[in-house]
Amino acid sequence: MSVDRRLLQRALDTLDDVIYVYDERNRLVYWNQRLNDLYGLSDAELDGMAAAEFFGSPDQSAVEAAIEEIYETGETVVEAWSQTTEGPVRFELTGRLLTDDGEVAGFAGIGRDVTERYEQAGRLSEQNDRLAEAADLLAHDLRNPLSVASGHLELARDRGRTESLDSVAAAHERIERIIADVRLATREGGLSTDIRPTDIAAVAREAWEYVDTADAVFEAPATFRLDADPDRLLGLFENLFRNAVEHGSTGNQNAERSDDSVEHGSTSNRTQSDDAVEHGGSSDDTPVTVRLETTADGFAVEDDGPGIDPDVRDRIFDPGVSGTASGTGFGLYIVHTIAAAHGWDVTVTEGDGGARFEFA
């Protein structure tokens, strides 16, 4: 059954895809109405245009290379951005070689709008990156409460100290909160906060109990109130303290665990943190001192350890930046993320011989 030529043209004009035919000199000789609509050009203006003219300079070379591929292999597929009457559009362009009695007559193809697919792929990539980051955050933050819980279980089993089971339960509750935080961050792309009047000093002391502090010293005001999310703030202090304490002094890292160290949420046979960016360490057994201080605009955490390695000072809040070869570099990134969720700026300066983190 024959099809009326005009009916065929009307059918092609109804398509959302662009139909095009180029001659052997790569000049546009046939197209459907979709091309006119996308560029606001008349038939006379479109007639004879080169394919690359429809695309911006970054993609023109890719389109020209694709045309060469048609003549070499007989077909091609390429993606390129083009500015249209509907805004920027990413096209998937196909091309097939046309011959007439064995002679090359040009090529024909279809231009399909794949902008949504391209952007969806980008969103999926971002989501996968966020999932991978969440996994690192989860592994990082679960390490310390699990260590504390294991220490208390050992005391309860070996010495019959059943009161240690309360600390085990508290550590498990902390693990549940961490898991909930990571799930929330993964689903929403960031941390939400429940801001309310909070005793910052009390939260800091609680965080100190969750960190393997060995014989380090913590100093803080008796009380200090500020609007904050106490659960988020707990994670912030934990990571600050871990960074300061675990790299603040090297003299006691191989000491035997004392009977009472676990009862206070710490052990003295600690190893250096994967994420600590403080470097050097003292050569004696002087424990590091960590202080929480009030400031005119907020608060600061300062230690008297060896300070921040100059090589990483400008990048310490970036994910993956660590002062050790085996570190994951998420400790201070978590600090920065929690501070940002509160609307705070965090800066790092030299403290009393060590590092000083100011929040305002």
VEXVEXTI-303726 format. One line per 5 residues: number of its first residue (from 1); for each residue z negated, y negated, x negated of N, C-alpha, C. Coordinates in steps of 0.2 Angstrom, whole numbers, padded with zeros to 4 digits. Layout:
% residues N
NUM = Z Y X Z Y X Z Y X  ... $
//
This chain:
% residues 360
1 = 0000 0006 -0004 0000 0000 0000 0000 -0006 -0004  0005 -0011 -0003 0005 -0017 -0007 0000 -0022 -0005  -0003 -0026 -0010 -0008 -0031 -0008 -0004 -0038 -0009  -0005 -0042 -0004 -0002 -0049 -0005 -0005 -0052 -0011  -0001 -0056 -0015 -0003 -0059 -0021 -0008 -0064 -0019 $
6 = -0007 -0068 -0014 -0012 -0073 -0012 -0019 -0070 -0010  -0018 -0065 -0006 -0025 -0061 -0004 -0029 -0059 -0011  -0025 -0057 -0016 -0028 -0055 -0022 -0031 -0060 -0025  -0028 -0066 -0025 -0031 -0072 -0029 -0037 -0075 -0025  -0037 -0074 -0018 -0043 -0077 -0014 -0048 -0072 -0016 $
11 = -0047 -0065 -0016 -0052 -0061 -0018 -0056 -0062 -0025  -0051 -0063 -0030 -0054 -0065 -0036 -0058 -0071 -0036  -0056 -0076 -0032 -0059 -0083 -0032 -0066 -0082 -0029  -0068 -0077 -0025 -0074 -0076 -0022 -0079 -0073 -0027  -0077 -0071 -0032 -0082 -0067 -0037 -0086 -0072 -0041 $
16 = -0092 -0070 -0042 -0097 -0074 -0046 -0095 -0074 -0054  -0092 -0069 -0056 -0090 -0068 -0063 -0083 -0073 -0064  -0082 -0075 -0070 -0076 -0078 -0072 -0071 -0073 -0074  -0065 -0074 -0072 -0060 -0070 -0074 -0055 -0074 -0078  -0053 -0071 -0084 -0048 -0075 -0088 -0043 -0071 -0091 $
21 = -0037 -0074 -0092 -0032 -0071 -0096 -0029 -0076 -0101  -0029 -0073 -0108 -0026 -0078 -0113 -0019 -0075 -0116  -0015 -0079 -0118 -0009 -0076 -0120 -0009 -0074 -0128  -0004 -0072 -0131 -0004 -0070 -0138 -0006 -0076 -0143  -0005 -0082 -0140 -0008 -0088 -0144 -0015 -0090 -0143 $
26 = -0018 -0086 -0139 -0025 -0087 -0137 -0026 -0094 -0133  -0021 -0095 -0128 -0021 -0100 -0124 -0022 -0097 -0117  -0027 -0101 -0113 -0029 -0099 -0106 -0023 -0100 -0102  -0021 -0094 -0098 -0015 -0094 -0094 -0017 -0092 -0087  -0022 -0089 -0086 -0024 -0087 -0079 -0032 -0087 -0079 $
31 = -0034 -0089 -0073 -0042 -0089 -0072 -0043 -0089 -0064  -0049 -0088 -0062 -0051 -0088 -0055 -0055 -0095 -0054  -0056 -0096 -0048 -0059 -0103 -0046 -0066 -0104 -0049  -0069 -0098 -0050 -0076 -0099 -0053 -0076 -0103 -0059  -0071 -0103 -0063 -0070 -0106 -0070 -0070 -0114 -0068 $
36 = -0066 -0116 -0063 -0065 -0123 -0061 -0072 -0125 -0059  -0075 -0121 -0055 -0082 -0124 -0052 -0087 -0125 -0058  -0087 -0120 -0062 -0092 -0120 -0068 -0091 -0126 -0072  -0085 -0129 -0073 -0084 -0134 -0078 -0081 -0140 -0075  -0080 -0140 -0068 -0078 -0146 -0065 -0071 -0149 -0067 $
41 = -0067 -0144 -0069 -0060 -0145 -0072 -0055 -0143 -0067  -0049 -0147 -0067 -0044 -0145 -0063 -0039 -0140 -0067  -0035 -0137 -0063 -0030 -0132 -0066 -0026 -0135 -0072  -0024 -0141 -0071 -0020 -0144 -0076 -0025 -0145 -0083  -0031 -0146 -0082 -0035 -0147 -0088 -0037 -0141 -0091 $
46 = -0038 -0135 -0087 -0039 -0129 -0090 -0033 -0125 -0093  -0028 -0127 -0091 -0022 -0123 -0093 -0021 -0124 -0101  -0021 -0119 -0104 -0020 -0119 -0111 -0026 -0120 -0116  -0032 -0120 -0113 -0038 -0121 -0117 -0039 -0115 -0121  -0042 -0116 -0127 -0045 -0111 -0131 -0052 -0109 -0129 $
51 = -0053 -0102 -0130 -0059 -0100 -0127 -0065 -0103 -0130  -0065 -0105 -0137 -0071 -0108 -0140 -0072 -0115 -0137  -0068 -0118 -0134 -0069 -0125 -0131 -0074 -0125 -0126  -0075 -0119 -0123 -0080 -0119 -0117 -0088 -0118 -0120  -0088 -0117 -0127 -0095 -0116 -0129 -0097 -0121 -0135 $
56 = -0104 -0122 -0135 -0106 -0126 -0140 -0105 -0124 -0147  -0106 -0128 -0152 -0104 -0127 -0159 -0108 -0121 -0162  -0115 -0120 -0160 -0118 -0114 -0163 -0115 -0107 -0161  -0111 -0107 -0155 -0108 -0100 -0153 -0101 -0100 -0154  -0098 -0106 -0155 -0090 -0105 -0156 -0088 -0100 -0161 $
61 = -0091 -0100 -0167 -0089 -0095 -0172 -0090 -0088 -0169  -0095 -0087 -0166 -0096 -0080 -0163 -0090 -0078 -0158  -0088 -0083 -0154 -0083 -0082 -0149 -0076 -0081 -0153  -0075 -0085 -0158 -0069 -0084 -0162 -0069 -0077 -0165  -0074 -0075 -0168 -0075 -0068 -0171 -0074 -0063 -0166 $
66 = -0076 -0064 -0160 -0075 -0059 -0155 -0068 -0058 -0153  -0064 -0063 -0153 -0057 -0063 -0152 -0053 -0059 -0157  -0055 -0061 -0163 -0052 -0057 -0169 -0053 -0049 -0168  -0059 -0048 -0166 -0061 -0041 -0165 -0057 -0038 -0159  -0055 -0041 -0154 -0050 -0038 -0149 -0044 -0036 -0152 $
71 = -0041 -0040 -0157 -0034 -0039 -0160 -0035 -0033 -0165  -0041 -0032 -0168 -0042 -0027 -0173 -0044 -0020 -0169  -0048 -0020 -0164 -0051 -0014 -0161 -0048 -0013 -0154  -0046 -0018 -0151 -0044 -0017 -0144 -0048 -0020 -0139  -0055 -0021 -0141 -0060 -0024 -0136 -0066 -0027 -0139 $
76 = -0070 -0031 -0135 -0075 -0034 -0138 -0080 -0036 -0133  -0087 -0037 -0135 -0092 -0039 -0130 -0096 -0044 -0134  -0097 -0050 -0132 -0101 -0055 -0135 -0105 -0059 -0130  -0111 -0062 -0132 -0115 -0066 -0128 -0115 -0073 -0131  -0114 -0078 -0127 -0114 -0085 -0130 -0116 -0090 -0124 $
81 = -0119 -0096 -0126 -0122 -0101 -0122 -0116 -0106 -0121  -0116 -0108 -0114 -0111 -0114 -0113 -0114 -0119 -0108  -0113 -0125 -0109 -0115 -0130 -0104 -0111 -0131 -0098  -0113 -0129 -0092 -0109 -0129 -0086 -0112 -0134 -0081  -0108 -0135 -0075 -0111 -0139 -0070 -0117 -0137 -0067 $
86 = -0119 -0131 -0068 -0125 -0128 -0066 -0131 -0127 -0071  -0129 -0131 -0077 -0134 -0131 -0082 -0132 -0126 -0088  -0136 -0125 -0093 -0135 -0120 -0098 -0134 -0113 -0095  -0129 -0110 -0097 -0128 -0103 -0095 -0126 -0098 -0101  -0130 -0093 -0101 -0128 -0088 -0106 -0123 -0083 -0103 $
91 = -0117 -0082 -0106 -0112 -0078 -0104 -0112 -0071 -0108  -0111 -0066 -0104 -0108 -0060 -0108 -0101 -0060 -0107  -0097 -0060 -0112 -0090 -0061 -0112 -0087 -0054 -0115  -0082 -0051 -0110 -0079 -0045 -0112 -0072 -0047 -0114  -0068 -0043 -0118 -0061 -0044 -0119 -0058 -0037 -0120 $
96 = -0052 -0037 -0117 -0047 -0031 -0118 -0040 -0033 -0120  -0038 -0030 -0125 -0031 -0032 -0127 -0026 -0030 -0122  -0021 -0035 -0121 -0015 -0034 -0117 -0009 -0033 -0121  -0005 -0028 -0119 0001 -0026 -0122 0007 -0026 -0117  0013 -0027 -0119 0019 -0027 -0115 0024 -0023 -0119 $
101 = 0026 -0017 -0117 0031 -0013 -0121 0029 -0012 -0128  0022 -0012 -0129 0020 -0011 -0136 0019 -0017 -0140  0021 -0023 -0137 0020 -0029 -0140 0013 -0032 -0138  0010 -0036 -0142 0003 -0039 -0140 0005 -0045 -0136  0002 -0045 -0130 0003 -0050 -0125 -0003 -0055 -0124 $
106 = -0008 -0053 -0127 -0014 -0057 -0126 -0020 -0053 -0125  -0025 -0056 -0121 -0031 -0052 -0119 -0034 -0055 -0113  -0037 -0050 -0109 -0040 -0052 -0103 -0048 -0050 -0103  -0052 -0053 -0099 -0059 -0051 -0099 -0063 -0055 -0093  -0069 -0053 -0093 -0074 -0056 -0088 -0079 -0060 -0091 $
111 = -0081 -0065 -0089 -0087 -0069 -0091 -0093 -0068 -0086  -0098 -0065 -0088 -0104 -0064 -0083 -0110 -0068 -0085  -0113 -0071 -0080 -0119 -0075 -0081 -0125 -0070 -0082  -0128 -0070 -0088 -0133 -0065 -0090 -0139 -0069 -0092  -0140 -0076 -0090 -0145 -0080 -0092 -0152 -0077 -0090 $
116 = -0152 -0075 -0083 -0159 -0072 -0081 -0161 -0066 -0085  -0156 -0062 -0086 -0157 -0055 -0090 -0160 -0057 -0097  -0157 -0062 -0100 -0159 -0064 -0107 -0166 -0067 -0107  -0167 -0071 -0102 -0174 -0074 -0102 -0179 -0069 -0100  -0177 -0064 -0096 -0182 -0059 -0094 -0184 -0055 -0100 $
121 = -0179 -0054 -0104 -0180 -0050 -0110 -0184 -0054 -0115  -0183 -0061 -0115 -0188 -0065 -0119 -0195 -0064 -0117  -0196 -0065 -0110 -0203 -0064 -0107 -0206 -0057 -0109  -0202 -0052 -0108 -0204 -0045 -0110 -0206 -0045 -0117  -0202 -0048 -0121 -0204 -0048 -0129 -0211 -0052 -0130 $
126 = -0212 -0057 -0126 -0218 -0061 -0127 -0224 -0057 -0124  -0223 -0053 -0119 -0228 -0049 -0116 -0230 -0044 -0120  -0225 -0041 -0124 -0226 -0035 -0128 -0230 -0038 -0134  -0228 -0044 -0137 -0232 -0047 -0142 -0239 -0048 -0140  -0240 -0050 -0134 -0247 -0052 -0131 -0251 -0045 -0131 $
131 = -0248 -0040 -0129 -0251 -0033 -0128 -0253 -0031 -0135  -0249 -0032 -0140 -0250 -0030 -0147 -0256 -0034 -0149  -0256 -0040 -0148 -0261 -0045 -0150 -0268 -0043 -0147  -0267 -0041 -0140 -0273 -0039 -0137 -0276 -0033 -0139  -0272 -0028 -0142 -0275 -0022 -0145 -0278 -0023 -0151 $
136 = -0276 -0028 -0155 -0279 -0030 -0161 -0286 -0033 -0160  -0286 -0038 -0155 -0292 -0041 -0153 -0297 -0036 -0151  -0295 -0031 -0147 -0300 -0026 -0144 -0303 -0022 -0150  -0298 -0020 -0154 -0301 -0016 -0160 -0306 -0020 -0164  -0304 -0026 -0165 -0308 -0030 -0169 -0315 -0031 -0166 $
141 = -0315 -0033 -0160 -0322 -0035 -0157 -0326 -0029 -0155  -0323 -0023 -0154 -0327 -0017 -0152 -0330 -0014 -0158  -0328 -0016 -0164 -0331 -0013 -0170 -0338 -0014 -0171  -0340 -0020 -0170 -0347 -0022 -0172 -0352 -0019 -0167  -0351 -0020 -0160 -0356 -0017 -0156 -0356 -0009 -0156 $
146 = -0351 -0006 -0158 -0351 0001 -0159 -0355 0003 -0165  -0355 -0001 -0170 -0359 0000 -0176 -0366 -0001 -0174  -0368 -0006 -0171 -0375 -0007 -0169 -0377 -0001 -0164  -0373 0001 -0159 -0375 0006 -0155 -0376 0012 -0159  -0372 0014 -0164 -0373 0020 -0168 -0379 0020 -0172 $
151 = -0381 0014 -0175 -0387 0013 -0179 -0393 0015 -0175  -0393 0012 -0169 -0399 0013 -0164 -0400 0020 -0162  -0394 0023 -0160 -0394 0030 -0158 -0397 0035 -0164  -0395 0033 -0170 -0398 0037 -0176 -0405 0036 -0176  -0408 0030 -0175 -0415 0029 -0176 -0419 0033 -0170 $
156 = -0415 0033 -0164 -0419 0036 -0158 -0419 0044 -0159  -0414 0046 -0162 -0413 0054 -0163 -0418 0056 -0169  -0418 0052 -0175 -0421 0054 -0181 -0429 0053 -0180  -0430 0047 -0177 -0437 0045 -0177 -0441 0044 -0171  -0437 0046 -0166 -0440 0046 -0159 -0441 0039 -0156 $
161 = -0438 0034 -0159 -0439 0027 -0156 -0435 0026 -0150  -0437 0028 -0144 -0434 0027 -0138 -0432 0020 -0136  -0436 0015 -0139 -0435 0008 -0137 -0428 0006 -0140  -0426 0010 -0145 -0419 0008 -0148 -0413 0009 -0143  -0415 0014 -0138 -0410 0015 -0133 -0408 0009 -0128 $
166 = -0413 0004 -0128 -0412 -0002 -0124 -0406 -0006 -0128  -0407 -0006 -0135 -0402 -0010 -0139 -0395 -0006 -0138  -0395 0000 -0138 -0389 0004 -0137 -0385 0002 -0130  -0390 0002 -0125 -0387 0000 -0118 -0384 -0007 -0118  -0388 -0012 -0122 -0385 -0019 -0123 -0379 -0019 -0126 $
171 = -0378 -0015 -0131 -0372 -0015 -0135 -0366 -0012 -0131  -0367 -0007 -0127 -0362 -0005 -0122 -0360 -0010 -0117  -0365 -0014 -0115 -0363 -0019 -0110 -0359 -0024 -0113  -0360 -0026 -0120 -0356 -0030 -0123 -0349 -0027 -0124  -0348 -0021 -0125 -0342 -0018 -0126 -0338 -0019 -0119 $
176 = -0341 -0018 -0113 -0338 -0018 -0107 -0336 -0025 -0106  -0339 -0030 -0108 -0337 -0037 -0107 -0331 -0039 -0112  -0331 -0036 -0118 -0325 -0037 -0122 -0319 -0034 -0119  -0320 -0028 -0116 -0314 -0025 -0113 -0311 -0029 -0107  -0316 -0032 -0103 -0314 -0036 -0098 -0310 -0042 -0100 $
181 = -0313 -0045 -0106 -0310 -0051 -0108 -0303 -0050 -0111  -0302 -0044 -0114 -0295 -0043 -0117 -0290 -0041 -0111  -0293 -0038 -0106 -0288 -0036 -0100 -0286 -0043 -0097  -0291 -0047 -0096 -0289 -0054 -0093 -0284 -0058 -0097  -0285 -0058 -0103 -0281 -0061 -0108 -0274 -0058 -0108 $
186 = -0274 -0052 -0107 -0267 -0048 -0107 -0263 -0050 -0101  -0267 -0050 -0095 -0264 -0051 -0089 -0262 -0058 -0087  -0266 -0063 -0090 -0265 -0070 -0088 -0262 -0074 -0094  -0262 -0070 -0100 -0259 -0074 -0106 -0264 -0079 -0109  -0270 -0079 -0107 -0275 -0083 -0110 -0281 -0082 -0108 $
191 = -0286 -0085 -0110 -0293 -0084 -0108 -0295 -0089 -0103  -0298 -0087 -0097 -0301 -0091 -0092 -0308 -0093 -0094  -0311 -0098 -0091 -0318 -0099 -0093 -0322 -0101 -0087  -0328 -0099 -0087 -0333 -0101 -0082 -0338 -0106 -0085  -0336 -0112 -0085 -0340 -0117 -0088 -0346 -0119 -0084 $
196 = -0352 -0119 -0087 -0358 -0121 -0084 -0363 -0123 -0089  -0368 -0127 -0087 -0374 -0129 -0092 -0376 -0123 -0096  -0376 -0123 -0102 -0378 -0117 -0106 -0382 -0119 -0112  -0387 -0115 -0113 -0391 -0116 -0119 -0387 -0113 -0125  -0384 -0117 -0129 -0380 -0115 -0134 -0384 -0111 -0140 $
201 = -0390 -0114 -0141 -0394 -0110 -0146 -0396 -0103 -0144  -0398 -0102 -0138 -0399 -0096 -0135 -0394 -0091 -0136  -0388 -0093 -0134 -0382 -0089 -0135 -0380 -0087 -0142  -0381 -0092 -0147 -0380 -0091 -0154 -0385 -0086 -0156  -0392 -0086 -0154 -0396 -0081 -0156 -0395 -0074 -0154 $
206 = -0392 -0074 -0148 -0390 -0067 -0145 -0384 -0064 -0149  -0379 -0069 -0151 -0374 -0067 -0155 -0376 -0064 -0161  -0381 -0067 -0164 -0383 -0065 -0171 -0386 -0058 -0171  -0389 -0056 -0165 -0391 -0049 -0164 -0386 -0044 -0164  -0380 -0046 -0162 -0374 -0042 -0162 -0370 -0041 -0168 $
211 = -0372 -0045 -0173 -0368 -0045 -0179 -0372 -0041 -0185  -0369 -0038 -0189 -0372 -0034 -0195 -0374 -0040 -0200  -0380 -0042 -0199 -0383 -0048 -0203 -0386 -0046 -0209  -0388 -0040 -0210 -0392 -0038 -0216 -0398 -0042 -0217  -0399 -0046 -0223 -0405 -0050 -0224 -0403 -0057 -0224 $
216 = -0397 -0059 -0221 -0395 -0066 -0220 -0400 -0070 -0215  -0400 -0076 -0216 -0405 -0080 -0212 -0401 -0085 -0207  -0404 -0085 -0201 -0400 -0089 -0196 -0405 -0095 -0194  -0403 -0101 -0194 -0407 -0107 -0192 -0403 -0110 -0186  -0407 -0112 -0181 -0404 -0115 -0175 -0410 -0120 -0172 $
221 = -0408 -0125 -0168 -0413 -0128 -0164 -0416 -0124 -0159  -0422 -0126 -0157 -0425 -0122 -0152 -0421 -0121 -0146  -0418 -0126 -0144 -0414 -0126 -0138 -0409 -0132 -0139  -0403 -0131 -0136 -0397 -0136 -0136 -0393 -0134 -0130  -0392 -0139 -0126 -0388 -0137 -0120 -0381 -0141 -0120 $
226 = -0376 -0137 -0118 -0370 -0140 -0118 -0366 -0136 -0112  -0361 -0139 -0109 -0357 -0136 -0104 -0352 -0131 -0108  -0353 -0125 -0106 -0349 -0120 -0109 -0349 -0113 -0105  -0345 -0109 -0107 -0345 -0102 -0104 -0349 -0097 -0109  -0354 -0095 -0107 -0359 -0091 -0112 -0356 -0085 -0114 $
231 = -0352 -0081 -0110 -0349 -0075 -0112 -0343 -0077 -0117  -0339 -0082 -0116 -0334 -0083 -0121 -0338 -0086 -0128  -0343 -0090 -0127 -0346 -0093 -0133 -0349 -0087 -0137  -0352 -0082 -0134 -0355 -0076 -0137 -0349 -0074 -0142  -0343 -0073 -0140 -0338 -0070 -0144 -0336 -0075 -0150 $
236 = -0337 -0081 -0148 -0335 -0086 -0154 -0340 -0086 -0159  -0347 -0086 -0157 -0352 -0086 -0162 -0352 -0079 -0166  -0351 -0074 -0163 -0350 -0067 -0166 -0345 -0067 -0172  -0340 -0070 -0171 -0334 -0070 -0176 -0336 -0075 -0181  -0339 -0081 -0180 -0341 -0085 -0185 -0346 -0082 -0189 $
241 = -0351 -0079 -0186 -0357 -0076 -0190 -0354 -0071 -0194  -0350 -0066 -0192 -0347 -0061 -0195 -0344 -0063 -0201  -0339 -0068 -0201 -0336 -0071 -0206 -0340 -0074 -0212  -0345 -0078 -0209 -0350 -0081 -0214 -0354 -0076 -0218  -0357 -0071 -0214 -0362 -0066 -0217 -0359 -0061 -0221 $
246 = -0354 -0058 -0219 -0351 -0052 -0222 -0347 -0054 -0229  -0346 -0060 -0230 -0343 -0062 -0236 -0347 -0068 -0239  -0352 -0069 -0237 -0357 -0074 -0239 -0360 -0072 -0246  -0362 -0066 -0246 -0366 -0064 -0252 -0364 -0057 -0253  -0363 -0055 -0260 -0360 -0048 -0261 -0366 -0044 -0265 $
251 = -0372 -0047 -0266 -0377 -0044 -0269 -0380 -0038 -0266  -0380 -0038 -0259 -0384 -0033 -0255 -0379 -0028 -0252  -0373 -0028 -0254 -0368 -0024 -0250 -0369 -0017 -0250  -0372 -0015 -0256 -0373 -0007 -0256 -0380 -0005 -0256  -0384 -0010 -0253 -0391 -0008 -0252 -0392 -0003 -0247 $
256 = -0398 0001 -0248 -0399 0006 -0243 -0401 0003 -0236  -0400 0006 -0231 -0402 0004 -0224 -0410 0004 -0223  -0413 -0001 -0221 -0420 -0001 -0220 -0421 0002 -0213  -0428 0004 -0212 -0429 0007 -0206 -0429 0002 -0200  -0430 -0004 -0202 -0431 -0009 -0197 -0425 -0013 -0196 $
261 = -0420 -0012 -0200 -0414 -0017 -0200 -0410 -0016 -0193  -0409 -0010 -0191 -0405 -0009 -0185 -0409 -0011 -0179  -0416 -0012 -0179 -0419 -0014 -0173 -0418 -0021 -0172  -0415 -0025 -0177 -0414 -0032 -0176 -0406 -0033 -0176  -0403 -0028 -0174 -0395 -0029 -0173 -0392 -0030 -0180 $
266 = -0394 -0027 -0185 -0391 -0028 -0192 -0392 -0022 -0196  -0388 -0021 -0201 -0389 -0016 -0206 -0388 -0019 -0213  -0391 -0016 -0218 -0390 -0019 -0225 -0385 -0015 -0229  -0382 -0010 -0227 -0377 -0006 -0230 -0370 -0008 -0228  -0369 -0014 -0226 -0363 -0017 -0224 -0358 -0017 -0229 $
271 = -0352 -0017 -0226 -0346 -0018 -0231 -0343 -0025 -0229  -0338 -0027 -0233 -0335 -0033 -0232 -0331 -0033 -0226  -0331 -0038 -0222 -0327 -0039 -0216 -0319 -0039 -0218  -0315 -0035 -0214 -0308 -0036 -0214 -0305 -0043 -0213  -0309 -0047 -0209 -0306 -0053 -0207 -0310 -0059 -0210 $
276 = -0314 -0058 -0215 -0318 -0064 -0218 -0313 -0067 -0222  -0313 -0074 -0222 -0308 -0077 -0226 -0312 -0081 -0232  -0319 -0081 -0231 -0323 -0084 -0237 -0322 -0079 -0243  -0323 -0082 -0249 -0321 -0078 -0254 -0326 -0078 -0260  -0326 -0074 -0265 -0330 -0075 -0271 -0336 -0071 -0270 $
281 = -0341 -0074 -0267 -0348 -0071 -0266 -0352 -0073 -0272  -0359 -0073 -0271 -0363 -0074 -0276 -0364 -0068 -0280  -0366 -0069 -0286 -0367 -0063 -0291 -0375 -0061 -0290  -0379 -0064 -0287 -0386 -0062 -0286 -0387 -0059 -0279  -0394 -0059 -0278 -0395 -0056 -0271 -0398 -0061 -0266 $
286 = -0396 -0067 -0267 -0398 -0072 -0263 -0394 -0072 -0256  -0398 -0071 -0251 -0394 -0070 -0244 -0391 -0077 -0242  -0386 -0076 -0238 -0383 -0082 -0236 -0387 -0085 -0230  -0387 -0091 -0229 -0390 -0095 -0223 -0385 -0098 -0219  -0385 -0096 -0212 -0381 -0099 -0208 -0385 -0103 -0203 $
291 = -0382 -0110 -0202 -0385 -0114 -0197 -0381 -0117 -0192  -0384 -0117 -0186 -0381 -0120 -0180 -0384 -0127 -0179  -0380 -0132 -0179 -0382 -0139 -0179 -0379 -0143 -0173  -0383 -0148 -0170 -0380 -0152 -0165 -0376 -0158 -0169  -0371 -0160 -0166 -0367 -0166 -0168 -0366 -0171 -0163 $
296 = -0364 -0177 -0165 -0363 -0182 -0160 -0358 -0180 -0154  -0353 -0176 -0156 -0348 -0174 -0151 -0349 -0167 -0148  -0353 -0163 -0151 -0353 -0156 -0150 -0358 -0152 -0154  -0355 -0147 -0158 -0360 -0143 -0162 -0356 -0141 -0168  -0360 -0138 -0173 -0356 -0136 -0179 -0360 -0130 -0182 $
301 = -0356 -0125 -0185 -0359 -0119 -0188 -0358 -0120 -0196  -0363 -0120 -0200 -0362 -0121 -0207 -0366 -0115 -0211  -0363 -0113 -0216 -0366 -0108 -0221 -0366 -0111 -0228  -0370 -0108 -0232 -0371 -0110 -0239 -0368 -0104 -0244  -0363 -0101 -0241 -0359 -0096 -0245 -0354 -0099 -0249 $
306 = -0349 -0095 -0252 -0345 -0098 -0257 -0339 -0102 -0254  -0338 -0103 -0248 -0333 -0107 -0245 -0327 -0104 -0243  -0322 -0108 -0241 -0315 -0105 -0239 -0311 -0105 -0245  -0307 -0100 -0246 -0302 -0099 -0251 -0297 -0105 -0250  -0295 -0109 -0255 -0290 -0114 -0254 -0283 -0112 -0252 $
311 = -0282 -0106 -0254 -0275 -0103 -0252 -0274 -0102 -0245  -0280 -0101 -0241 -0279 -0100 -0234 -0282 -0105 -0230  -0285 -0110 -0233 -0288 -0115 -0229 -0284 -0118 -0223  -0278 -0120 -0224 -0274 -0123 -0219 -0271 -0118 -0214  -0273 -0112 -0215 -0270 -0107 -0210 -0275 -0102 -0208 $
316 = -0281 -0104 -0208 -0287 -0099 -0207 -0287 -0097 -0199  -0284 -0102 -0195 -0285 -0100 -0188 -0278 -0097 -0185  -0274 -0096 -0190 -0268 -0092 -0188 -0269 -0085 -0187  -0266 -0081 -0182 -0267 -0074 -0182 -0264 -0070 -0187  -0268 -0066 -0190 -0265 -0062 -0196 -0267 -0064 -0203 $
321 = -0270 -0070 -0203 -0271 -0073 -0209 -0278 -0071 -0212  -0278 -0067 -0217 -0285 -0065 -0220 -0285 -0066 -0227  -0291 -0066 -0229 -0293 -0067 -0236 -0293 -0060 -0240  -0292 -0055 -0237 -0292 -0048 -0240 -0285 -0045 -0238  -0283 -0040 -0243 -0277 -0037 -0242 -0277 -0032 -0236 $
326 = -0282 -0030 -0234 -0283 -0025 -0229 -0285 -0028 -0222  -0286 -0035 -0222 -0288 -0038 -0216 -0283 -0039 -0211  -0286 -0039 -0205 -0281 -0040 -0199 -0281 -0048 -0198  -0285 -0052 -0200 -0285 -0059 -0199 -0286 -0062 -0192  -0290 -0058 -0188 -0291 -0061 -0181 -0297 -0064 -0179 $
331 = -0302 -0064 -0184 -0309 -0066 -0183 -0309 -0074 -0181  -0306 -0078 -0185 -0306 -0085 -0184 -0300 -0087 -0179  -0295 -0083 -0178 -0291 -0084 -0173 -0294 -0084 -0166  -0298 -0079 -0165 -0302 -0078 -0159 -0307 -0084 -0158  -0310 -0087 -0163 -0314 -0093 -0163 -0310 -0098 -0160 $
336 = -0304 -0099 -0163 -0300 -0105 -0161 -0297 -0104 -0154  -0296 -0098 -0152 -0293 -0097 -0145 -0299 -0098 -0140  -0305 -0096 -0142 -0311 -0098 -0137 -0312 -0105 -0137  -0312 -0108 -0142 -0313 -0116 -0143 -0308 -0119 -0138  -0301 -0117 -0139 -0296 -0120 -0135 -0297 -0119 -0128 $
341 = -0299 -0113 -0126 -0301 -0112 -0119 -0306 -0117 -0116  -0310 -0119 -0120 -0315 -0124 -0118 -0313 -0131 -0118  -0307 -0132 -0121 -0304 -0139 -0122 -0307 -0142 -0128  -0310 -0138 -0133 -0313 -0141 -0139 -0308 -0141 -0145  -0309 -0145 -0149 -0305 -0145 -0156 -0310 -0142 -0161 $
346 = -0307 -0138 -0165 -0312 -0135 -0170 -0308 -0137 -0177  -0313 -0139 -0182 -0310 -0141 -0188 -0315 -0137 -0193  -0312 -0136 -0199 -0316 -0133 -0205 -0316 -0138 -0211  -0322 -0139 -0213 -0323 -0143 -0219 -0328 -0139 -0224  -0329 -0142 -0230 -0334 -0139 -0234 -0341 -0141 -0232 $
351 = -0345 -0136 -0232 -0352 -0137 -0230 -0357 -0138 -0236  -0363 -0136 -0235 -0368 -0136 -0240 -0366 -0130 -0245  -0361 -0131 -0249 -0359 -0126 -0254 -0354 -0121 -0250  -0354 -0121 -0244 -0350 -0115 -0240 -0345 -0119 -0236  -0345 -0116 -0230 -0340 -0118 -0225 -0343 -0121 -0219 $
356 = -0340 -0126 -0216 -0343 -0129 -0210 -0338 -0130 -0204  -0339 -0127 -0199 -0335 -0127 -0193 -0337 -0132 -0188  -0334 -0137 -0186 -0336 -0142 -0181 -0332 -0141 -0175  -0336 -0141 -0169 -0333 -0141 -0162 -0334 -0147 -0159  -0329 -0150 -0156 -0330 -0156 -0152 -0325 -0157 -0146 $
//
